[in-house]
């Protein structure tokens, strides 16, 4: 499970170091792909493979399924972190998420998300009040 918020920096080669607490979970490899709200999703390779298998079971005759398959697969990049827990983010993924130097890595339970630091601040500002005002039925009905 991925939790917390971290503020690493991209180096000049487009590399990012994952938080030390997650390096063992990611050591076997990661897949980075486009996420919603112009962030990047980072999955352990085995989890991405399982999710991709589920997506491949979806009907390709449904436009939204095809779109999801294309966007996730075409933008996906697999890598194995080095000894410092770093991977290189390809230029097209950095461009998609608007990543330059200051980034935020957010734990999102099943995966990590990489955000441009300013975009993450904006997202939080725009969504925190609405989240705080949600009724328990609107969040996860089976949890509360």
Secondary structure, DSSP 8 states (H G I E B T S, - for coil): -B--EE--B--TTSEEE--GGGHHHHTT-EEEEE-GGG-EEEEEHHHHHHHHHHHHTS-TTSHHHHHHHHHHHHT-EEE---TTSEEE--HHHHHHHT-SSBEEEEE-BSSEEEEEHHHHHHHHHHHHHHHHT--TTTS-TTT-
